[in-house]
């Protein structure tokens, strides 16, 4: 009877001990699961990506964060030159999402240029996106510029037109460069047959006076002849 009583007392104690051990295992498993879940939800550098793109004829650099936890992260972009930071392009804060959140940096990048993108999300990330971003080998296409309108070509008629206020007929020079003798200058050429030199001179000649004197002389001579013949006839009659 005493042995049975002792065995009955120890049985509940073993059951309690087993229960405690089982609870400990379950708690440890739950803690590990929560730890793993927390690690999976934490922000990592692998959740960030960068790309060089064109928006119209302008170049841009985009950074996308696919962190489902939405941990705020500061993104800084640097232009690289032979492994050193040449210029800071810009800095922005992004909150990731499961679908992805994209931020844009306006940068008129050149072909085959290299950029370093640094991400800092305390206390999870403080490093660069690897590898560095290299832009495409072709630049963004610029809009075609219209060439200036050609100047009108002057036509021969325009270039030959005299200036305003001037006539198209040239004025003879005083030196008589045209070679034409003045109208009032006597010509040395011989006069045509049947015409006198006096007739060529016009109103300035003495042709009328000479003709009048000749006519008077002819009249006087005729009268003298008439009188002489009349006298001879009278003498013969006597």
C-alpha positions in Angstrom: 0.0 0.0 0.0 2.8 2.4 0.8 4.6 1.7 -2.5 1.4 2.4 -4.5 0.9 5.7 -2.7 4.4 6.8 -3.5 4.1 5.9 -7.2 0.9 7.8 -7.4 2.5 10.9 -5.9 5.5 10.9 -8.4 3.2 10.5 -11.5 1.8 14.1 -11.5 5.2 15.5 -11.0 6.5 13.8 -14.1 3.5 15.0 -16.1 4.2 18.6 -15.0 7.8 18.3 -16.0 7.0 17.0 -19.4 4.5 19.8 -19.9 7.0 22.4 -18.9 9.6 21.0 -21.3 7.0 20.9 -24.1 6.1 24.6 -23.5 9.7 25.6 -23.6 10.2 23.9 -26.9 7.1 25.6 -28.3 8.3 29.0 -27.0 11.7 28.6 -28.5 10.3 27.7 -31.8 8.0 30.7 -31.8 10.9 33.0 -30.9 12.9 31.6 -33.8 10.0 32.0 -36.2 9.5 35.6 -35.1 13.2 36.3 -35.4 13.2 34.9 -38.9 10.1 36.9 -39.8 11.6 40.1 -38.5 14.8 39.5 -40.4 12.8 38.9 -43.6 10.9 42.1 -43.1 14.0 44.3 -42.5 15.3 46.7 -45.2 18.2 45.3 -47.3 20.3 46.8 -50.1 19.0 44.1 -52.5 15.6 45.8 -52.4 17.0 48.9 -54.2 17.7 49.2 -58.0 18.8 52.1 -60.2 18.3 52.9 -63.9 19.3 55.7 -66.4 16.4 56.7 -68.6 15.2 59.4 -71.0 12.1 61.5 -70.5 11.6 63.1 -73.9 15.0 64.6 -74.7 16.0 64.9 -71.0 18.1 62.4 -69.1 17.0 61.1 -65.6 18.2 58.5 -63.0 15.5 56.6 -61.2 15.9 54.5 -58.0 13.2 52.0 -57.0 12.7 50.6 -53.5 10.6 47.4 -53.1 10.9 47.2 -49.2 7.4 46.0 -48.0 8.1 47.3 -44.5 8.3 50.9 -45.9 11.5 51.7 -43.9 12.5 55.3 -44.8 15.8 55.3 -46.7 18.0 58.2 -47.9 19.3 57.8 -51.4 22.2 59.9 -52.7 23.5 59.9 -56.2 27.1 60.8 -57.2 28.8 61.2 -60.6 32.0 59.1 -60.6 35.3 59.9 -62.4 38.1 57.3 -62.2 36.7 55.8 -58.9 36.2 59.2 -57.2 33.1 61.3 -56.6 33.1 64.1 -59.2 29.8 65.7 -58.3 26.8 65.2 -56.1 23.7 64.9 -58.3 21.1 65.0 -55.5 19.6 63.3 -52.4 16.1 62.1 -51.7 14.2 60.1 -49.1 12.1 57.1 -50.2 9.7 54.8 -48.4 9.5 51.4 -50.2 6.4 49.3 -50.8 5.7 45.8 -52.0 4.8 47.0 -55.5 7.9 49.3 -55.5 8.4 53.1 -54.9 10.4 55.0 -57.5 12.2 58.4 -57.1 13.6 60.4 -60.0 16.8 62.5 -60.2 17.0 64.9 -63.1 20.4 64.5 -64.7 21.5 65.2 -68.3 23.8 62.2 -68.3 26.3 61.5 -71.0 26.7 58.1 -72.7 28.7 55.5 -70.7 28.9 57.8 -67.6 29.2 56.1 -64.2 27.2 56.9 -61.1 27.4 55.7 -57.5 24.1 55.4 -55.6 24.3 55.2 -51.8 21.4 54.0 -49.6 21.2 54.7 -45.8 18.3 53.2 -43.8 19.1 53.2 -40.1 19.8 50.6 -38.6 19.5 48.3 -41.6 21.4 49.6 -44.6 24.4 52.0 -45.1 26.0 51.0 -48.4 26.1 51.4 -52.2 24.0 49.7 -54.8 26.4 47.3 -56.5 27.6 47.5 -59.2 27.7 51.2 -60.0 25.2 52.5 -62.5 26.6 52.9 -66.1 24.4 55.0 -68.5 23.6 53.7 -72.0 26.0 54.2 -74.9 23.4 56.4 -76.7 22.4 59.8 -75.4 18.8 61.0 -75.3 17.6 62.2 -78.7 17.4 66.0 -78.9 14.6 67.7 -80.8 15.4 68.6 -84.4 16.3 72.3 -84.7 14.9 74.1 -87.7 17.6 75.6 -89.9 17.5 79.4 -90.4 15.5 80.5 -93.5 17.9 81.2 -96.4 18.2 84.8 -97.5 16.5 85.7 -100.8 18.9 85.7 -103.8 18.8 89.1 -105.6 17.7 88.8 -109.2 19.5 90.5 -112.1 16.7 93.0 -112.5 17.0 94.0 -108.8 20.7 94.4 -108.9 20.4 96.5 -112.2 17.8 98.9 -110.8 19.1 102.4 -110.3 18.9 104.0 -106.9 15.8 106.1 -106.0 15.9 109.6 -107.5 18.0 108.6 -110.5 16.9 107.9 -114.1 17.9 104.9 -116.0 19.4 107.0 -118.9 23.0 108.1 -118.3 23.7 111.8 -118.5 26.4 112.7 -121.1 29.5 114.2 -119.5 30.8 117.6 -120.2 33.9 116.2 -121.9 31.8 114.6 -124.6 32.9 111.1 -123.8 30.1 109.7 -126.1 32.0 111.0 -129.2 29.0 112.9 -130.7 29.8 116.5 -131.8 27.5 119.3 -130.5 24.7 120.3 -132.9 26.0 123.9 -133.3 29.5 122.8 -134.2 30.2 122.9 -138.0 31.1 119.6 -139.5 34.3 119.2 -141.5 32.6 116.7 -143.9 32.0 118.0 -147.5 28.5 119.2 -148.3 26.4 117.1 -150.7 26.3 118.2 -154.3 23.9 121.1 -155.1 24.0 122.5 -151.7 26.0 125.4 -150.5 27.9 125.7 -147.2 25.7 128.6 -146.3 22.6 126.5 -146.5 24.0 124.1 -143.9 24.6 126.9 -141.4 20.9 127.8 -141.1 19.6 131.2 -140.1 23.0 132.6 -139.3 24.1 132.6 -143.0 23.9 135.7 -145.4 22.2 133.8 -148.3 19.2 136.1 -148.4 21.3 139.3 -148.7 23.4 137.9 -151.5 20.4 136.7 -153.4 18.8 140.2 -153.1 21.9 142.0 -154.3 22.2 139.6 -157.3 18.5 140.2 -158.2 19.0 144.0 -158.1 22.0 143.7 -160.2 20.2 141.6 -162.8 17.4 144.1 -162.8 19.7 147.1 -163.3 21.6 145.2 -166.0 18.4 144.4 -167.8 17.2 148.0 -167.7 20.5 149.2 -169.1 20.3 146.7 -171.9 16.7 147.8 -172.7 17.7 151.5 -172.7 20.7 150.8 -174.9 18.6 148.9 -177.5 16.0 151.6 -177.5 18.6 154.3 -178.2 20.0 152.4 -181.0 16.6 152.0 -182.6 15.9 155.8 -182.4 19.2 156.6 -184.2 18.5 154.2 -186.9 15.1 155.7 -187.5 16.5 159.3 -187.8 
